[in-house]
Every structure is written in structure tokens, then in C-alpha cells.
Amino acid sequence: MENFGLEDLNIENKVIEIYESKMKNVGVLFLALLLVVASIYLGIYRNKIDIFTPLISIIFSVVGTVVFIVAIVYSVKNLFKREPVLIFNKDGYYNKYQSYSEKYPFICWKDVKDISMGEVASTKLICIEIENEEEYVESMDKNVRFGAKTNIKMGFPAITLSAKTLKGVQIDDLFGIFAVFYGNYNGNLEIIDEEE
């Protein structure tokens, strides 16, 4: 799905599949590798770096190394993903991308309460409020659940999606896809764009 155009979107009996971009994941992998090296460097040369105390340097080094190694594992895993990570149809959407539950990967449009656009540190996000959000969060994998609970603490719904590693789809395109399917199959045409 290269250069997806919403003007051509006719969703009548339509299924849209969106995949991860291999090149974008290689970029994330490269960045994570650099940050692991920087974290280890901070730990080794903590006495020569005057920005932090040695204890703070060790804490940043350990936490940074662990976080960025997780990012490396995630990126390598995504490089070999061949199935779509988002699938849209008239009944709902299948989410294997971000903020998802292995137990309930399919979310019906009738269970979606709101779709809006949000922003964190200049990164645009699609925010999806669903019925029974607490039950959905509890069905998530432990690591994904931690992220979802962090979203909630920051004032966002549990499900937030970016388009940073999606193939051929920008965030505004993805929001448009959600809006068209949700508006047509939920019966609720009130889509909130927080940037307006």
C-alpha cells in the first residue's frame, strides 16, 4: 500500500491491510543500537562525565541499556513480520501493531466510543477509546499493559497508535481510515481532531 490516498477510499465491502515498513524498522534498530552504545559508554566513563553524579550515570546507563535492548529485540522481531499489523473491515479492526491485546486483537466498531488525534512530544497519535477499556487493558501482555496504563496516566486512552513504522501510510492517512470506517460502521460521525 504505497502512498495511500484517502480520496480513492471506497469502503463498500472493503478490507484494508497495513504492514510494517522494513526500512523504518531498520532505522529504529540502528538508533536503538546507537543508544545502547551511548548508555554503556555513560556507565563505563561515569567518572569522566561531569553532567551527572556517578550514581545517576550508572542508573541512566542500566535503565537505558535495558530499554534500548528491548527496542532492538522489538525491531528485529518486526523485520521478519510478514502479516499485516492493522486490518480494517466493516465489522471492526484487527490490531497487532501498538497497544494491542493478544487475547482480543479484533475490536468491533460498535465497541469504539471515540477516535481522536493527540500529540506527545511532537509525535501525533491516534487515540481510540473503547467500551470495557479496563478489561481490554488487563488482557494485554505485561509489557504492552504497562504502556497502556502509562497512556491512561497521561490522560490518553489505553489504545494509541502512531504511524512511525507503517509502510506507505502517514498518521493523517491512518486517522482518515479510522474516521471513514468508524463513521460508516459505528453510526457515529463525530470524530474529534484535537489539532483543530
Secondary structure as UniProt FT lines:
FT   HELIX           6..8
FT   TURN            12..13
FT   STRAND          16..18
FT   HELIX           22..44
FT   TURN            45..48
FT   HELIX           54..79
FT   STRAND          86..89
FT   TURN            90..91
FT   STRAND          92..95
FT   STRAND          106..108
FT   HELIX           109..111
FT   STRAND          112..120
FT   TURN            121..122
FT   STRAND          123..130
FT   TURN            131..132
FT   HELIX           133..138
FT   HELIX           142..153
FT   TURN            154..155
FT   STRAND          159..161
FT   TURN            164..165
FT   HELIX           171..185
FT   STRAND          192..193
FT   TURN            194..195
//
